[in-house]
Amino acid sequence: MIILSGAYVLSISQQFRYECRDQKIKQILEENTLGTKKNRRKINIKDEYYKLQMNELQFDDWEQIRVKRLPGEPENVLVPDS
């Protein structure tokens, strides 16, 4: 009888423990989700469009520069030396 009552008390205490832990975790998750929404920056479609246009302009403004070859290195790697 004592063993059964002890098991019953332990099961109730474990259930209470896990419920309290779950409640704390839910509260932390809610705070985190609300916090991320507050810290988001506002997006303006026109600003984003202009940013993308500037990226494309940067890629158009480049020069092809020939890399100096090492001494004895052939000009064309695909053609074997004869």
PDB file as gemmi writes it, atoms N, CA and C in Angstrom:
CRYST1    1.000    1.000    1.000  90.00  90.00  90.00 P 1                      
ATOM      1  N   MET A   1       0.815  -1.187   0.000  1.00  0.00           N  
ATOM      2  CA  MET A   1       0.000   0.000   0.000  1.00  0.00           C  
ATOM      3  C   MET A   1       0.866   1.263   0.000  1.00  0.00           C  
ATOM      4  N   ILE A   2       1.929   1.242   0.782  1.00  0.00           N  
ATOM      5  CA  ILE A   2       2.838   2.384   0.850  1.00  0.00           C  
ATOM      6  C   ILE A   2       3.530   2.588  -0.499  1.00  0.00           C  
ATOM      7  N   ILE A   3       3.883   1.489  -1.147  1.00  0.00           N  
ATOM      8  CA  ILE A   3       4.561   1.573  -2.446  1.00  0.00           C  
ATOM      9  C   ILE A   3       3.631   2.196  -3.487  1.00  0.00           C  
ATOM     10  N   LEU A   4       2.375   1.794  -3.482  1.00  0.00           N  
ATOM     11  CA  LEU A   4       1.422   2.337  -4.447  1.00  0.00           C  
ATOM     12  C   LEU A   4       1.172   3.826  -4.212  1.00  0.00           C  
ATOM     13  N   SER A   5       1.047   4.208  -2.949  1.00  0.00           N  
ATOM     14  CA  SER A   5       0.815   5.628  -2.665  1.00  0.00           C  
ATOM     15  C   SER A   5       2.060   6.459  -3.013  1.00  0.00           C  
ATOM     16  N   GLY A   6       3.239   5.913  -2.789  1.00  0.00           N  
ATOM     17  CA  GLY A   6       4.483   6.607  -3.153  1.00  0.00           C  
ATOM     18  C   GLY A   6       4.590   6.792  -4.661  1.00  0.00           C  
ATOM     19  N   ALA A   7       4.223   5.753  -5.411  1.00  0.00           N  
ATOM     20  CA  ALA A   7       4.257   5.852  -6.870  1.00  0.00           C  
ATOM     21  C   ALA A   7       3.256   6.899  -7.358  1.00  0.00           C  
ATOM     22  N   TYR A   8       2.105   6.964  -6.738  1.00  0.00           N  
ATOM     23  CA  TYR A   8       1.080   7.937  -7.118  1.00  0.00           C  
ATOM     24  C   TYR A   8       1.573   9.366  -6.859  1.00  0.00           C  
ATOM     25  N   VAL A   9       2.175   9.590  -5.696  1.00  0.00           N  
ATOM     26  CA  VAL A   9       2.690  10.918  -5.356  1.00  0.00           C  
ATOM     27  C   VAL A   9       3.811  11.316  -6.312  1.00  0.00           C  
ATOM     28  N   LEU A  10       4.690  10.379  -6.644  1.00  0.00           N  
ATOM     29  CA  LEU A  10       5.782  10.674  -7.568  1.00  0.00           C  
ATOM     30  C   LEU A  10       5.257  11.014  -8.964  1.00  0.00           C  
ATOM     31  N   SER A  11       4.240  10.304  -9.412  1.00  0.00           N  
ATOM     32  CA  SER A  11       3.700  10.579 -10.747  1.00  0.00           C  
ATOM     33  C   SER A  11       3.056  11.964 -10.797  1.00  0.00           C  
ATOM     34  N   ILE A  12       2.361  12.347  -9.733  1.00  0.00           N  
ATOM     35  CA  ILE A  12       1.749  13.679  -9.690  1.00  0.00           C  
ATOM     36  C   ILE A  12       2.828  14.764  -9.661  1.00  0.00           C  
ATOM     37  N   SER A  13       3.876  14.541  -8.873  1.00  0.00           N  
ATOM     38  CA  SER A  13       4.937  15.552  -8.790  1.00  0.00           C  
ATOM     39  C   SER A  13       5.685  15.672 -10.123  1.00  0.00           C  
ATOM     40  N   GLN A  14       5.903  14.555 -10.802  1.00  0.00           N  
ATOM     41  CA  GLN A  14       6.558  14.599 -12.111  1.00  0.00           C  
ATOM     42  C   GLN A  14       5.687  15.329 -13.137  1.00  0.00           C  
ATOM     43  N   GLN A  15       4.393  15.078 -13.091  1.00  0.00           N  
ATOM     44  CA  GLN A  15       3.479  15.740 -14.013  1.00  0.00           C  
ATOM     45  C   GLN A  15       3.499  17.252 -13.776  1.00  0.00           C  
ATOM     46  N   PHE A  16       3.487  17.662 -12.534  1.00  0.00           N  
ATOM     47  CA  PHE A  16       3.542  19.083 -12.200  1.00  0.00           C  
ATOM     48  C   PHE A  16       4.858  19.699 -12.671  1.00  0.00           C  
ATOM     49  N   ARG A  17       5.937  18.972 -12.495  1.00  0.00           N  
ATOM     50  CA  ARG A  17       7.257  19.451 -12.906  1.00  0.00           C  
ATOM     51  C   ARG A  17       7.303  19.693 -14.411  1.00  0.00           C  
ATOM     52  N   TYR A  18       6.828  18.734 -15.198  1.00  0.00           N  
ATOM     53  CA  TYR A  18       6.870  18.866 -16.655  1.00  0.00           C  
ATOM     54  C   TYR A  18       5.907  19.935 -17.163  1.00  0.00           C  
ATOM     55  N   GLU A  19       4.775  20.097 -16.499  1.00  0.00           N  
ATOM     56  CA  GLU A  19       3.844  21.154 -16.905  1.00  0.00           C  
ATOM     57  C   GLU A  19       4.448  22.533 -16.659  1.00  0.00           C  
ATOM     58  N   CYS A  20       5.127  22.707 -15.535  1.00  0.00           N  
ATOM     59  CA  CYS A  20       5.782  23.992 -15.253  1.00  0.00           C  
ATOM     60  C   CYS A  20       6.890  24.272 -16.262  1.00  0.00           C  
ATOM     61  N   ARG A  21       7.656  23.258 -16.604  1.00  0.00           N  
ATOM     62  CA  ARG A  21       8.734  23.422 -17.573  1.00  0.00           C  
ATOM     63  C   ARG A  21       8.173  23.780 -18.952  1.00  0.00           C  
ATOM     64  N   ASP A  22       7.099  23.114 -19.364  1.00  0.00           N  
ATOM     65  CA  ASP A  22       6.476  23.417 -20.654  1.00  0.00           C  
ATOM     66  C   ASP A  22       5.933  24.841 -20.677  1.00  0.00           C  
ATOM     67  N   GLN A  23       5.379  25.277 -19.563  1.00  0.00           N  
ATOM     68  CA  GLN A  23       4.831  26.630 -19.487  1.00  0.00           C  
ATOM     69  C   GLN A  23       5.950  27.669 -19.632  1.00  0.00           C  
ATOM     70  N   LYS A  24       7.103  27.429 -19.011  1.00  0.00           N  
ATOM     71  CA  LYS A  24       8.230  28.347 -19.134  1.00  0.00           C  
ATOM     72  C   LYS A  24       8.737  28.399 -20.569  1.00  0.00           C  
ATOM     73  N   ILE A  25       8.820  27.240 -21.206  1.00  0.00           N  
ATOM     74  CA  ILE A  25       9.308  27.188 -22.587  1.00  0.00           C  
ATOM     75  C   ILE A  25       8.352  27.913 -23.525  1.00  0.00           C  
ATOM     76  N   LYS A  26       7.053  27.721 -23.337  1.00  0.00           N  
ATOM     77  CA  LYS A  26       6.074  28.423 -24.178  1.00  0.00           C  
ATOM     78  C   LYS A  26       6.180  29.928 -23.999  1.00  0.00           C  
ATOM     79  N   GLN A  27       6.389  30.375 -22.776  1.00  0.00           N  
ATOM     80  CA  GLN A  27       6.510  31.805 -22.510  1.00  0.00           C  
ATOM     81  C   GLN A  27       7.754  32.371 -23.194  1.00  0.00           C  
ATOM     82  N   ILE A  28       8.856  31.656 -23.135  1.00  0.00           N  
ATOM     83  CA  ILE A  28      10.089  32.113 -23.777  1.00  0.00           C  
ATOM     84  C   ILE A  28       9.917  32.160 -25.289  1.00  0.00           C  
ATOM     85  N   LEU A  29       9.276  31.154 -25.855  1.00  0.00           N  
ATOM     86  CA  LEU A  29       9.062  31.128 -27.301  1.00  0.00           C  
ATOM     87  C   LEU A  29       8.172  32.281 -27.748  1.00  0.00           C  
ATOM     88  N   GLU A  30       7.137  32.582 -26.984  1.00  0.00           N  
ATOM     89  CA  GLU A  30       6.260  33.700 -27.329  1.00  0.00           C  
ATOM     90  C   GLU A  30       7.019  35.023 -27.273  1.00  0.00           C  
ATOM     91  N   GLU A  31       7.867  35.192 -26.272  1.00  0.00           N  
ATOM     92  CA  GLU A  31       8.650  36.420 -26.165  1.00  0.00           C  
ATOM     93  C   GLU A  31       9.611  36.548 -27.340  1.00  0.00           C  
ATOM     94  N   ASN A  32      10.213  35.438 -27.741  1.00  0.00           N  
ATOM     95  CA  ASN A  32      11.153  35.477 -28.860  1.00  0.00           C  
ATOM     96  C   ASN A  32      10.450  35.801 -30.166  1.00  0.00           C  
ATOM     97  N   THR A  33       9.287  35.200 -30.391  1.00  0.00           N  
ATOM     98  CA  THR A  33       8.588  35.465 -31.646  1.00  0.00           C  
ATOM     99  C   THR A  33       8.089  36.900 -31.697  1.00  0.00           C  
ATOM    100  N   LEU A  34       7.636  37.419 -30.588  1.00  0.00           N  
ATOM    101  CA  LEU A  34       7.186  38.807 -30.571  1.00  0.00           C  
ATOM    102  C   LEU A  34       8.365  39.760 -30.711  1.00  0.00           C  
ATOM    103  N   GLY A  35       9.494  39.396 -30.147  1.00  0.00           N  
ATOM    104  CA  GLY A  35      10.678  40.249 -30.230  1.00  0.00           C  
ATOM    105  C   GLY A  35      11.227  40.344 -31.637  1.00  0.00           C  
ATOM    106  N   THR A  36      11.171  39.268 -32.403  1.00  0.00           N  
ATOM    107  CA  THR A  36      11.702  39.325 -33.759  1.00  0.00           C  
ATOM    108  C   THR A  36      10.816  40.156 -34.658  1.00  0.00           C  
ATOM    109  N   LYS A  37       9.544  40.177 -34.406  1.00  0.00           N  
ATOM    110  CA  LYS A  37       8.662  40.988 -35.239  1.00  0.00           C  
ATOM    111  C   LYS A  37       8.875  42.470 -34.971  1.00  0.00           C  
ATOM    112  N   LYS A  38       9.224  42.832 -33.758  1.00  0.00           N  
ATOM    113  CA  LYS A  38       9.448  44.235 -33.425  1.00  0.00           C  
ATOM    114  C   LYS A  38      10.739  44.750 -34.051  1.00  0.00           C  
ATOM    115  N   ASN A  39      11.748  43.892 -34.159  1.00  0.00           N  
ATOM    116  CA  ASN A  39      13.056  44.323 -34.638  1.00  0.00           C  
ATOM    117  C   ASN A  39      13.189  44.300 -36.157  1.00  0.00           C  
ATOM    118  N   ARG A  40      12.191  43.877 -36.868  1.00  0.00           N  
ATOM    119  CA  ARG A  40      12.277  43.814 -38.322  1.00  0.00           C  
ATOM    120  C   ARG A  40      12.262  45.217 -38.906  1.00  0.00           C  
ATOM    121  N   ARG A  41      13.026  45.390 -39.978  1.00  0.00           N  
ATOM    122  CA  ARG A  41      13.016  46.695 -40.631  1.00  0.00           C  
ATOM    123  C   ARG A  41      11.882  46.736 -41.639  1.00  0.00           C  
ATOM    124  N   LYS A  42      11.389  47.921 -41.882  1.00  0.00           N  
ATOM    125  CA  LYS A  42      10.305  48.083 -42.836  1.00  0.00           C  
ATOM    126  C   LYS A  42      10.877  48.023 -44.245  1.00  0.00           C  
ATOM    127  N   ILE A  43      10.188  47.328 -45.120  1.00  0.00           N  
ATOM    128  CA  ILE A  43      10.657  47.135 -46.484  1.00  0.00           C  
ATOM    129  C   ILE A  43       9.864  48.036 -47.412  1.00  0.00           C  
ATOM    130  N   ASN A  44      10.602  48.780 -48.221  1.00  0.00           N  
ATOM    131  CA  ASN A  44       9.997  49.620 -49.236  1.00  0.00           C  
ATOM    132  C   ASN A  44      10.364  49.009 -50.586  1.00  0.00           C  
ATOM    133  N   ILE A  45       9.379  48.723 -51.416  1.00  0.00           N  
ATOM    134  CA  ILE A  45       9.623  48.026 -52.673  1.00  0.00           C  
ATOM    135  C   ILE A  45      10.500  48.865 -53.599  1.00  0.00           C  
ATOM    136  N   LYS A  46      10.301  50.166 -53.621  1.00  0.00           N  
ATOM    137  CA  LYS A  46      11.113  51.024 -54.485  1.00  0.00           C  
ATOM    138  C   LYS A  46      12.581  50.991 -54.070  1.00  0.00           C  
ATOM    139  N   ASP A  47      12.837  51.055 -52.766  1.00  0.00           N  
ATOM    140  CA  ASP A  47      14.218  51.005 -52.293  1.00  0.00           C  
ATOM    141  C   ASP A  47      14.880  49.680 -52.661  1.00  0.00           C  
ATOM    142  N   GLU A  48      14.164  48.591 -52.500  1.00  0.00           N  
ATOM    143  CA  GLU A  48      14.718  47.281 -52.845  1.00  0.00           C  
ATOM    144  C   GLU A  48      14.998  47.186 -54.344  1.00  0.00           C  
ATOM    145  N   TYR A  49      14.116  47.749 -55.152  1.00  0.00           N  
ATOM    146  CA  TYR A  49      14.311  47.743 -56.602  1.00  0.00           C  
ATOM    147  C   TYR A  49      15.579  48.510 -56.963  1.00  0.00           C  
ATOM    148  N   TYR A  50      15.782  49.679 -56.360  1.00  0.00           N  
ATOM    149  CA  TYR A  50      16.970  50.471 -56.660  1.00  0.00           C  
ATOM    150  C   TYR A  50      18.240  49.780 -56.175  1.00  0.00           C  
ATOM    151  N   LYS A  51      18.167  49.082 -55.071  1.00  0.00           N  
ATOM    152  CA  LYS A  51      19.333  48.322 -54.603  1.00  0.00           C  
ATOM    153  C   LYS A  51      19.711  47.244 -55.602  1.00  0.00           C  
ATOM    154  N   LEU A  52      18.711  46.543 -56.132  1.00  0.00           N  
ATOM    155  CA  LEU A  52      18.988  45.513 -57.129  1.00  0.00           C  
ATOM    156  C   LEU A  52      19.560  46.121 -58.406  1.00  0.00           C  
ATOM    157  N   GLN A  53      19.066  47.270 -58.803  1.00  0.00           N  
ATOM    158  CA  GLN A  53      19.588  47.940 -59.992  1.00  0.00           C  
ATOM    159  C   GLN A  53      21.047  48.345 -59.786  1.00  0.00           C  
ATOM    160  N   MET A  54      21.406  48.799 -58.615  1.00  0.00           N  
ATOM    161  CA  MET A  54      22.789  49.181 -58.335  1.00  0.00           C  
ATOM    162  C   MET A  54      23.706  47.973 -58.400  1.00  0.00           C  
ATOM    163  N   ASN A  55      23.239  46.819 -57.948  1.00  0.00           N  
ATOM    164  CA  ASN A  55      24.049  45.608 -58.027  1.00  0.00           C  
ATOM    165  C   ASN A  55      24.332  45.247 -59.472  1.00  0.00           C  
ATOM    166  N   GLU A  56      23.345  45.387 -60.354  1.00  0.00           N  
ATOM    167  CA  GLU A  56      23.545  45.082 -61.762  1.00  0.00           C  
ATOM    168  C   GLU A  56      24.523  46.066 -62.396  1.00  0.00           C  
ATOM    169  N   LEU A  57      24.471  47.332 -62.013  1.00  0.00           N  
ATOM    170  CA  LEU A  57      25.392  48.321 -62.562  1.00  0.00           C  
ATOM    171  C   LEU A  57      26.826  48.041 -62.131  1.00  0.00           C  
ATOM    172  N   GLN A  58      27.021  47.538 -60.941  1.00  0.00           N  
ATOM    173  CA  GLN A  58      28.365  47.222 -60.478  1.00  0.00           C  
ATOM    174  C   GLN A  58      28.969  46.083 -61.282  1.00  0.00           C  
ATOM    175  N   PHE A  59      28.167  45.133 -61.722  1.00  0.00           N  
ATOM    176  CA  PHE A  59      28.681  44.014 -62.499  1.00  0.00           C  
ATOM    177  C   PHE A  59      28.993  44.424 -63.933  1.00  0.00           C  
ATOM    178  N   ASP A  60      28.379  45.489 -64.428  1.00  0.00           N  
ATOM    179  CA  ASP A  60      28.646  45.952 -65.786  1.00  0.00           C  
ATOM    180  C   ASP A  60      29.931  46.770 -65.864  1.00  0.00           C  
ATOM    181  N   ASP A  61      30.430  47.253 -64.768  1.00  0.00           N  
ATOM    182  CA  ASP A  61      31.599  48.126 -64.748  1.00  0.00           C  
ATOM    183  C   ASP A  61      32.838  47.334 -64.319  1.00  0.00           C  
ATOM    184  N   TRP A  62      33.380  46.521 -65.229  1.00  0.00           N  
ATOM    185  CA  TRP A  62      34.562  45.748 -64.909  1.00  0.00           C  
ATOM    186  C   TRP A  62      35.410  45.600 -66.167  1.00  0.00           C  
ATOM    187  N   GLU A  63      36.687  45.355 -65.986  1.00  0.00           N  
ATOM    188  CA  GLU A  63      37.606  45.161 -67.100  1.00  0.00           C  
ATOM    189  C   GLU A  63      38.227  43.783 -66.988  1.00  0.00           C  
ATOM    190  N   GLN A  64      38.478  43.194 -68.155  1.00  0.00           N  
ATOM    191  CA  GLN A  64      39.142  41.898 -68.171  1.00  0.00           C  
ATOM    192  C   GLN A  64      40.640  42.150 -68.141  1.00  0.00           C  
ATOM    193  N   ILE A  65      41.319  41.593 -67.161  1.00  0.00           N  
ATOM    194  CA  ILE A  65      42.750  41.790 -67.000  1.00  0.00           C  
ATOM    195  C   ILE A  65      43.437  40.450 -67.206  1.00  0.00           C  
ATOM    196  N   ARG A  66      44.430  40.452 -68.087  1.00  0.00           N  
ATOM    197  CA  ARG A  66      45.161  39.227 -68.360  1.00  0.00           C  
ATOM    198  C   ARG A  66      46.153  38.981 -67.223  1.00  0.00           C  
ATOM    199  N   VAL A  67      46.175  37.766 -66.742  1.00  0.00           N  
ATOM    200  CA  VAL A  67      47.062  37.385 -65.656  1.00  0.00           C  
ATOM    201  C   VAL A  67      48.410  37.005 -66.245  1.00  0.00           C  
ATOM    202  N   LYS A  68      49.487  37.489 -65.650  1.00  0.00           N  
ATOM    203  CA  LYS A  68      50.826  37.139 -66.133  1.00  0.00           C  
ATOM    204  C   LYS A  68      51.078  35.664 -65.867  1.00  0.00           C  
ATOM    205  N   ARG A  69      51.627  35.018 -66.860  1.00  0.00           N  
ATOM    206  CA  ARG A  69      51.918  33.591 -66.740  1.00  0.00           C  
ATOM    207  C   ARG A  69      53.304  33.397 -66.139  1.00  0.00           C  
ATOM    208  N   LEU A  70      53.498  32.260 -65.525  1.00  0.00           N  
ATOM    209  CA  LEU A  70      54.790  31.913 -64.959  1.00  0.00           C  
ATOM    210  C   LEU A  70      55.767  31.601 -66.086  1.00  0.00           C  
ATOM    211  N   PRO A  71      57.056  31.758 -65.841  1.00  0.00           N  
ATOM    212  CA  PRO A  71      58.035  31.435 -66.887  1.00  0.00           C  
ATOM    213  C   PRO A  71      57.947  29.952 -67.261  1.00  0.00           C  
ATOM    214  N   GLY A  72      57.902  29.679 -68.558  1.00  0.00           N  
ATOM    215  CA  GLY A  72      57.829  28.310 -69.045  1.00  0.00           C  
ATOM    216  C   GLY A  72      56.418  27.768 -69.143  1.00  0.00           C  
ATOM    217  N   GLU A  73      55.445  28.512 -68.702  1.00  0.00           N  
ATOM    218  CA  GLU A  73      54.053  28.061 -68.780  1.00  0.00           C  
ATOM    219  C   GLU A  73      53.524  28.353 -70.184  1.00  0.00           C  
ATOM    220  N   PRO A  74      52.894  27.360 -70.842  1.00  0.00           N  
ATOM    221  CA  PRO A  74      52.417  27.579 -72.210  1.00  0.00           C  
ATOM    222  C   PRO A  74      51.244  28.559 -72.236  1.00  0.00           C  
ATOM    223  N   GLU A  75      51.065  29.187 -73.399  1.00  0.00           N  
ATOM    224  CA  GLU A  75      49.967  30.137 -73.563  1.00  0.00           C  
ATOM    225  C   GLU A  75      48.622  29.428 -73.541  1.00  0.00           C  
ATOM    226  N   ASN A  76      48.542  28.283 -74.220  1.00  0.00           N  
ATOM    227  CA  ASN A  76      47.290  27.547 -74.299  1.00  0.00           C  
ATOM    228  C   ASN A  76      47.468  26.218 -73.578  1.00  0.00           C  
ATOM    229  N   VAL A  77      46.735  26.006 -72.547  1.00  0.00           N  
ATOM    230  CA  VAL A  77      46.877  24.800 -71.737  1.00  0.00           C  
ATOM    231  C   VAL A  77      46.290  23.598 -72.463  1.00  0.00           C  
ATOM    232  N   LEU A  78      45.319  23.809 -73.352  1.00  0.00           N  
ATOM    233  CA  LEU A  78      44.648  22.703 -74.021  1.00  0.00           C  
ATOM    234  C   LEU A  78      45.504  22.073 -75.114  1.00  0.00           C  
ATOM    235  N   VAL A  79      46.452  22.811 -75.678  1.00  0.00           N  
ATOM    236  CA  VAL A  79      47.306  22.280 -76.743  1.00  0.00           C  
ATOM    237  C   VAL A  79      48.556  21.694 -76.100  1.00  0.00           C  
ATOM    238  N   PRO A  80      48.826  20.389 -76.323  1.00  0.00           N  
ATOM    239  CA  PRO A  80      50.031  19.796 -75.735  1.00  0.00           C  
ATOM    240  C   PRO A  80      51.284  20.284 -76.462  1.00  0.00           C  
ATOM    241  N   ASP A  81      52.396  20.308 -75.730  1.00  0.00           N  
ATOM    242  CA  ASP A  81      53.676  20.710 -76.334  1.00  0.00           C  
ATOM    243  C   ASP A  81      54.101  19.658 -77.339  1.00  0.00           C  
ATOM    244  N   SER A  82      54.645  20.082 -78.506  1.00  0.00           N  
ATOM    245  CA  SER A  82      55.106  19.132 -79.524  1.00  0.00           C  
ATOM    246  C   SER A  82      56.594  18.998 -79.491  1.00  0.00           C  
TER     247      SER A  82                                                      
END                                                                             
